[in-house]
Amino acid sequence: MLNDLIQQLGPSTLGGLVIGSIYALVALGYTMVYGVLRLINFAHSEIFMMGTFATLFVLTLVGLAGPLSGVALVGMLVLLFLAAMVVSGGGAVLLEVLAYRPLRKRGAPRLAALISAIGASVFLQELFALVVIPDVFGKPGRVDAAVPRLVDRDTVFTVFGTPVKTDQVVIFIAAIIMMVALDQLVARTKIGRGIRATAQDPEAAVLMGVNIDTIVRLTFLLGGAMAGVAGVLYAMEFEDISYIIGFVLGIKAFTAAVLGGIGNIRGALLGGVALGLVENWGAIFFGSQWK
């Protein structure tokens, strides 16, 4: 029994790091929006879902014939990331303009914004199920859609006897690069200073010349872009997406943001990885149905 548990620990740890990286990328959107607006954006899960369908759209458009490698794989990943970041980032900004800004301008209570977020979440799910998926992809809206395999799952190397696959390496490296890039942007750039100033004291930020509306838009844009990247990585790893794919994953990503101290970017990263690891380790002892 003990030997079986030890043998499962390596693959579970690796799988936890991979899915935890995806949780962390989505959690960034929750934590950034909360840090600036003190708003729980429950429609952020559908922004992630939009990124998965942007991935499928690009792969269908280019007619991917089989798994890629080398320069072709890097080029395709860059194209997918850009497309998903534009779609998800643009969707997040549009969400802010239509669902949250009118309430913010009128000084509505936070409960009103929360209700608006839940309504926007349901609306986006049904929009994809009834319109986008049937009309754009020609598929039944409420049936899962298969994503073509982007990369072969060959063993790159082993760690303590655990094989590390190509897709796992790509996902982990891509997620780390995006997380570090966002962290440095917030920590070192003028935009980042504006975001941090608004999160700490909006009134003082306005007095110092910070345009709150611009900062809010940029916050939604950056958070949405990270969710778009997460959508690409999720679609590449699991190769199966649907219009409600963001629901459960969104709850997990929100949990990761809370675990890391919501409003704290680095905390969200750690919370995502921690949740992925605990989830997979727990499956060893209690069964996968408890994940």
QUIMO-V309512 format. One record per residue. BURIAL is 1 if it has 9 or more other ideal C-beta (glycine too) atoms within 8 Angstrom, else 0. Layout:
BEGIN
BURIAL  BURIAL
END
This chain:
BEGIN
0  0  0  0  1  0  0  1  1  1  0  1  1  1  1  1  1  1  1  1  1  1  1  1  1  1  1  1  1  1  1  1  1  1  1  1  1  0  1  1  1  1  1  1  1  1  1  1  1  1  1  1  1  1  1  1  1  1  1  1  0  0  0  1  0  0  0  1  0  0  0  0  1  0  0  1  1  0  1  1  1  0  1  1  1  1  1  1  1  1  1  1  1  0  1  1  1  1  1  1  1  0  1  1  0  0  0  0  0  0  0  1  1  1  0  1  1  1  1  1  1  0  0  1  1  1  1  1  1  0  1  1  1  1  0  0  1  0  0  0  1  0  0  0  1  0  1  0  0  1  1  0  0  0  0  0  0  0  0  0  0  1  0  1  1  1  1  1  1  1  1  1  0  1  1  1  0  1  1  0  0  1  1  1  1  1  0  0  1  0  1  1  0  1  1  1  1  1  0  0  0  0  0  1  1  1  0  0  0  1  0  1  0  0  1  1  1  1  1  1  1  1  1  1  1  1  1  1  1  1  1  1  1  1  1  1  1  0  1  0  1  1  1  0  1  1  1  0  1  1  1  1  1  1  1  1  1  1  1  1  0  1  0  1  1  0  1  1  1  1  1  1  1  1  1  1  1  1  1  1  1  1  1  1  0  0  0  0  0  0  0
END
